[in-house]
């Protein structure tokens, strides 16, 4: 029964070593780079993972990430809004047409002086001026108008002097700049997320490799112990301990493999691509060990000039400054021009060819002078000034917090470098100690417990070194985002 269990454990080795074929992912097409397009096209149909670098992952994300696409659409929307404000400077022309059907006509009443009307003098023929003329009876009123009223016209207006409109155009231009900066902020966030996910995948692969080596070493030790046990050079306790080490190593390998797959999915999610594309990440964390450096006093020399948050606050401050002036311009009179042309027809039938159309037109200017608004304009100015003061305080607080973030990133980088250097020494020492323990165990001068302790020390040292590199890269990527360093730059 024990041999059957051991055979099952050993049979799990090739399944555990098949990580390269199982931890795979797919992405959708990109439009930015033909080389990347070819890479992704090959990955769609490849039976083995197509390996991509960090730069390629960033290029794909810059093209496919949803937040980046939304930010680009926001730029386009702001541009349309700006053009809409500029359109207010041009004449606004409208065509109109109306038809009215009278349900009940208006009634008009008149008071007539009948004596004045009938008292005219006779002409040469002896007939009086009022002879043969009968005044209508107005006691019941006279109906006025016709049943159908038709009208069509053209109206045009154009602002001539409108300072508030001019200042609003400047604010709209700043809104476009704000949208562009927000799109840049989305790209910086996305780049940081891709870097962290990429480095997380490398760390997961390192951990998987370490635990797989532990498993394979445990299997090797078991086989060696079994030989000794069969030769009556090892106790059954040693054989049991060796078998337990193999069994304990299996869950760690499975957990590490699951972490790799999950980290790859996370990377694909932030890249904005299909989760089933058959690609893998290139390199190892040790490839980035050359980037481990720290310059003391660097926090004082680093600038927030390119920080996207500070840039957005600067644009908001400029917008509020223009808003204050725009509210003050509400006291200035406005002048506009207007033109109108219309034709009207009133009939009792629908014989359009016999309609008599009466034209009417005018052109003129309109001057509006603000006099009294109950203090609205004054309070609008005060409100805009208060918002500008709030933004100034917010900018000071944000700058202080960003400087703290820079110092935190630098401290984390320094700590990671120290940890890595210590871990490197520990790895070298632990590897040498394990080699000695393995040889002494093979000749029977050491116990399996001491060999396992040496292997555990080596595993911890290797994981500490990988974790130190990962922590440094994460802190460095966060620092680059805070400083506003673009991927292209």
ChimeraX attribute file (.defattr): number of C-alpha atoms within 10 A of each C-alpha:
attribute: neighborCount
match mode: 1-to-1
recipient: residues
	/A:1	6
	/A:2	8
	/A:3	8
	/A:4	9
	/A:5	12
	/A:6	16
	/A:7	11
	/A:8	11
	/A:9	15
	/A:10	15
	/A:11	11
	/A:12	11
	/A:13	16
	/A:14	9
	/A:15	10
	/A:16	17
	/A:17	16
	/A:18	11
	/A:19	17
	/A:20	14
	/A:21	12
	/A:22	17
	/A:23	21
	/A:24	23
	/A:25	23
	/A:26	23
	/A:27	23
	/A:28	19
	/A:29	18
	/A:30	21
	/A:31	12
	/A:32	14
	/A:33	13
	/A:34	10
	/A:35	11
	/A:36	18
	/A:37	16
	/A:38	13
	/A:39	18
	/A:40	23
	/A:41	18
	/A:42	16
	/A:43	25
	/A:44	21
	/A:45	13
	/A:46	13
	/A:47	11
	/A:48	14
	/A:49	22
	/A:50	22
	/A:51	15
	/A:52	17
	/A:53	13
	/A:54	15
	/A:55	13
	/A:56	16
	/A:57	20
	/A:58	24
	/A:59	21
	/A:60	25
	/A:61	28
	/A:62	25
	/A:63	18
	/A:64	21
	/A:65	21
	/A:66	18
	/A:67	18
	/A:68	23
	/A:69	16
	/A:70	13
	/A:71	20
	/A:72	17
	/A:73	14
	/A:74	18
	/A:75	21
	/A:76	15
	/A:77	14
	/A:78	20
	/A:79	17
	/A:80	14
	/A:81	17
	/A:82	20
	/A:83	14
	/A:84	13
	/A:85	17
	/A:86	17
	/A:87	12
	/A:88	14
	/A:89	16
	/A:90	11
	/A:91	15
	/A:92	13
	/A:93	13
	/A:94	11
	/A:95	12
	/A:96	10
	/A:97	12
	/A:98	10
	/A:99	13
	/A:100	11
	/A:101	14
	/A:102	13
	/A:103	8
	/A:104	11
	/A:105	13
	/A:106	12
	/A:107	11
	/A:108	11
	/A:109	11
	/A:110	11
	/A:111	7
	/A:112	11
	/A:113	8
	/A:114	9
	/A:115	8
	/A:116	8
	/A:117	12
	/A:118	15
	/A:119	11
	/A:120	13
	/A:121	11
	/A:122	12
	/A:123	9
	/A:124	7
	/A:125	6
	/A:126	8
	/A:127	12
	/A:128	14
	/A:129	14
	/A:130	14
	/A:131	10
	/A:132	7
	/A:133	9
	/A:134	8
	/A:135	10
	/A:136	8
	/A:137	10
	/A:138	12
	/A:139	9
	/A:140	10
	/A:141	13
	/A:142	15
	/A:143	12
	/A:144	11
	/A:145	15
	/A:146	16
	/A:147	15
	/A:148	16
	/A:149	16
	/A:150	16
	/A:151	17
	/A:152	16
	/A:153	17
	/A:154	15
	/A:155	18
	/A:156	15
	/A:157	19
	/A:158	17
	/A:159	18
	/A:160	16
	/A:161	16
	/A:162	16
	/A:163	20
	/A:164	19
	/A:165	19
	/A:166	16
	/A:167	17
	/A:168	19
	/A:169	21
	/A:170	17
	/A:171	23
	/A:172	21
	/A:173	18
	/A:174	19
	/A:175	20
	/A:176	20
	/A:177	18
	/A:178	22
	/A:179	21
	/A:180	19
	/A:181	19
	/A:182	21
	/A:183	22
	/A:184	18
	/A:185	22
	/A:186	22
	/A:187	23
	/A:188	25
	/A:189	18
	/A:190	22
	/A:191	24
	/A:192	22
	/A:193	22
	/A:194	25
	/A:195	22
	/A:196	22
	/A:197	22
	/A:198	24
	/A:199	24
	/A:200	25
	/A:201	26
	/A:202	23
	/A:203	24
	/A:204	24
	/A:205	24
	/A:206	21
	/A:207	24
	/A:208	24
	/A:209	17
	/A:210	20
	/A:211	23
	/A:212	22
	/A:213	15
	/A:214	23
	/A:215	24
	/A:216	18
	/A:217	17
	/A:218	23
	/A:219	22
	/A:220	14
	/A:221	23
	/A:222	23
	/A:223	16
	/A:224	16
	/A:225	25
	/A:226	21
	/A:227	14
	/A:228	18
	/A:229	16
	/A:230	12
	/A:231	9
	/A:232	10
	/A:233	13
	/A:234	18
	/A:235	14
	/A:236	15
	/A:237	11
	/A:238	18
	/A:239	22
	/A:240	14
	/A:241	17
	/A:242	24
	/A:243	22
	/A:244	13
	/A:245	19
	/A:246	23
	/A:247	17
	/A:248	13
	/A:249	19
	/A:250	20
	/A:251	13
	/A:252	18
	/A:253	23
	/A:254	15
	/A:255	14
	/A:256	20
	/A:257	26
	/A:258	17
	/A:259	20
	/A:260	25
	/A:261	19
	/A:262	16
	/A:263	23
	/A:264	25
	/A:265	22
	/A:266	20
	/A:267	26
	/A:268	27
	/A:269	19
	/A:270	23
	/A:271	27
	/A:272	20
	/A:273	23
	/A:274	16
	/A:275	19
	/A:276	15
	/A:277	22
	/A:278	24
	/A:279	27
	/A:280	21
	/A:281	22
	/A:282	14
	/A:283	13
	/A:284	15
	/A:285	21
	/A:286	15
	/A:287	9
	/A:288	14
	/A:289	18
	/A:290	8
	/A:291	13
	/A:292	18
	/A:293	12
	/A:294	14
	/A:295	8
	/A:296	10
	/A:297	10
	/A:298	11
	/A:299	17
	/A:300	10
	/A:301	6
	/A:302	11
	/A:303	13
	/A:304	16
	/A:305	11
	/A:306	14
	/A:307	19
	/A:308	22
	/A:309	21
	/A:310	19
	/A:311	19
	/A:312	19
	/A:313	17
	/A:314	16
	/A:315	18
	/A:316	19
	/A:317	19
	/A:318	14
	/A:319	20
	/A:320	20
	/A:321	16
	/A:322	19
	/A:323	23
	/A:324	20
	/A:325	17
	/A:326	22
	/A:327	20
	/A:328	17
	/A:329	19
	/A:330	19
	/A:331	16
	/A:332	15
	/A:333	14
	/A:334	19
	/A:335	16
	/A:336	15
	/A:337	16
	/A:338	17
	/A:339	15
	/A:340	17
	/A:341	15
	/A:342	18
	/A:343	16
	/A:344	18
	/A:345	17
	/A:346	19
	/A:347	17
	/A:348	12
	/A:349	11
	/A:350	9
	/A:351	8
	/A:352	9
	/A:353	6
	/A:354	9
	/A:355	14
	/A:356	12
	/A:357	14
	/A:358	11
	/A:359	13
	/A:360	11
	/A:361	12
	/A:362	10
	/A:363	12
	/A:364	10
	/A:365	13
	/A:366	13
	/A:367	12
	/A:368	10
	/A:369	12
	/A:370	12
	/A:371	9
	/A:372	9
	/A:373	8
	/A:374	8
	/A:375	8
	/A:376	10
	/A:377	17
	/A:378	14
	/A:379	12
	/A:380	17
	/A:381	18
	/A:382	15
	/A:383	14
	/A:384	19
	/A:385	17
	/A:386	14
	/A:387	16
	/A:388	20
	/A:389	14
	/A:390	12
	/A:391	17
	/A:392	16
	/A:393	11
	/A:394	13
	/A:395	18
	/A:396	11
	/A:397	11
	/A:398	15
	/A:399	15
	/A:400	11
	/A:401	12
	/A:402	18
	/A:403	18
	/A:404	13
	/A:405	16
	/A:406	25
	/A:407	17
	/A:408	16
	/A:409	22
	/A:410	23
	/A:411	17
	/A:412	19
	/A:413	24
	/A:414	19
	/A:415	15
	/A:416	25
	/A:417	22
	/A:418	14
	/A:419	18
	/A:420	25
	/A:421	14
	/A:422	15
	/A:423	22
	/A:424	17
	/A:425	13
	/A:426	19
	/A:427	21
	/A:428	14
	/A:429	15
	/A:430	22
	/A:431	19
	/A:432	14
	/A:433	17
	/A:434	21
	/A:435	15
	/A:436	15
	/A:437	21
	/A:438	22
	/A:439	13
	/A:440	14
	/A:441	19
	/A:442	16
	/A:443	9
	/A:444	13
	/A:445	10
	/A:446	15
	/A:447	15
	/A:448	22
	/A:449	13
	/A:450	14
	/A:451	21
	/A:452	21
	/A:453	14
	/A:454	20
	/A:455	22
	/A:456	15
	/A:457	18
	/A:458	23
	/A:459	19
	/A:460	15
	/A:461	23
	/A:462	23
	/A:463	17
	/A:464	20
	/A:465	25
	/A:466	22
	/A:467	22
	/A:468	26
	/A:469	26
	/A:470	23
	/A:471	23
	/A:472	27
	/A:473	24
	/A:474	22
	/A:475	22
	/A:476	20
	/A:477	21
	/A:478	23
	/A:479	21
	/A:480	19
	/A:481	23
	/A:482	23
	/A:483	20
	/A:484	23
	/A:485	15
	/A:486	14
	/A:487	15
	/A:488	7
	/A:489	5
